[in-house]
Amino acid sequence: MSTETGAEDGASLEARLRSARRWHIEYGGYLSNHLTHNWVVLALGGAGAPVLDRWARAYADPGKALPLEPAWLLDRSGAEPAIDPAALVRLRGCGMAQFPALQAAFDRAVASRGRTAVAAASLPSLLPGLAGAAFHPLIHVGLGIEAGSDSMVADGLAYWTCIYQPLGSAHDAPLWRPEPSAAAGTLMAAIAGQLERARAARLDQSIAAAVREPRYRRRHRGEFQHRMMVFADPALAPAAWLDGLGPLALAPVGSLATEIEQLRGWIAELLLASRNEFFVLHGLTSCYALGTLLSLLDPGAQRDALAAWVRAALAAVVAQRFPGLDADVKQPSMLIGAERWADLRRLSWRSSDEHVPKAVYALWRWYERATDSAHRARYAAAAAALVQRADGGDPADNLWFAA
């Protein structure tokens, strides 16, 4: 067997994932640590231990411009909070200084009640803030559930609580309304119409002006997150625009499989059209994580989750000045087999960019599960585009960004 393939068993993978706690879950002040994310997608995508080891050596190299921060630098003297829905509502948005205490509390809860039970109980309180840290806590928890990792689930829930980011002026407003006749087409029409209204109102310009104000810059969470914060300010137009979307009309019972498939197709098409725009890519990988978590939730919470993600994805598209919306992209039609997908995954493992393996993995999984041939072709084309060498770039830099 090639040393590149042959995935680790669950126990070995969890031991590896837990070892990542040697480093902080953030680095460089606000950037999310992707080490565990990529260990999961590499292992579940068929990579062997040598690939995971090689990737970790490159990513956690202390000589990098933005090295990971050793976890032992954290203050663990804080009192451990209780973990229940009411406590999470009080704690959410408490800031990263509380991460060590929350990590310990979620560790204890997971050990006592199990990761799926703790996630299922915690998510309804956290879902409205899934835009925090550019969707990374959602991604962390989703991949942790998929990998069967207690440590990742505990870390992701603690992270999500700390950097919870609500959107819209009414932070606890209903996210969806029951509409028995609602169909997936209704949802996609609402998305398209809302984006056109945002362009007509030039909301991207309003956001650009707002984030220059000191009250945003002193938050030190990065330019993208500052732009997302504007959507939570009731005094500004972007929050009112997001409120204008209203509660999404969704059928109150039954599967959301069709709606989820439509959203996957939409975000994959946007990634292609935007030529791999960085935060569209985060929308795609967070959409993948969302699908993993839906099975833990009751029907009402599933609809809350879907609606929260739609709102955050729309805000991200506006914050990034509508990437790909005007692109004239030929609809792909080629379907590919298992061997070609294996090649695409192996190519993604060689990228020096931490986002590439995760996105290719998500697209591969979607391709396997999709029933719509147009969507399958779109997933294949998006994955192939992710591993293409950027013109004039280094061969290792396999992710290229929109201008």
HELIX and SHEET records of a PDB file:
HELIX    1   1 GLY A   10  SER A   19  1                                  10    
HELIX    2   2 ALA A   20  ARG A   22  5                                   3    
HELIX    3   3 LEU A   35  LEU A   44  1                                  10    
HELIX    4   4 ALA A   49  TYR A   59  1                                  11    
HELIX    5   5 ALA A   71  LEU A   73  5                                   3    
HELIX    6   6 PRO A   85  LEU A   91  1                                   7    
HELIX    7   7 MET A   96  GLN A   98  5                                   3    
HELIX    8   8 PHE A   99  ARG A  113  1                                  15    
HELIX    9   9 ARG A  115  LEU A  126  1                                  12    
HELIX   10  10 LEU A  127  GLY A  129  5                                   3    
HELIX   11  11 GLY A  132  PHE A  135  5                                   4    
HELIX   12  12 HIS A  136  ALA A  147  1                                  12    
HELIX   13  13 ASP A  150  CYS A  162  1                                  13    
HELIX   14  14 ALA A  184  ALA A  200  1                                  17    
HELIX   15  15 LEU A  203  ALA A  210  1                                   8    
HELIX   16  16 PRO A  214  ARG A  217  1                                   4    
HELIX   17  17 GLU A  223  MET A  229  1                                   7    
HELIX   18  18 VAL A  230  ALA A  232  5                                   3    
HELIX   19  19 ALA A  237  LEU A  245  1                                   9    
HELIX   20  20 ALA A  257  ALA A  273  1                                  17    
HELIX   21  21 PHE A  278  LEU A  294  1                                  17    
HELIX   22  22 PRO A  299  ALA A  319  1                                  21    
HELIX   23  23 ALA A  338  TRP A  349  1                                  12    
HELIX   24  24 HIS A  355  ARG A  369  1                                  15    
HELIX   25  25 SER A  373  LEU A  386  1                                  14    
SHEET    1   A 2 GLU A  26  TYR A  27  0                                        
SHEET    2   A 2 LEU A  31  SER A  32 -1                                        
SHEET    1   B 2 TRP A 176  PRO A 178  0                                        
SHEET    2   B 2 LEU A 248  LEU A 250  1                                        
END                                                                             
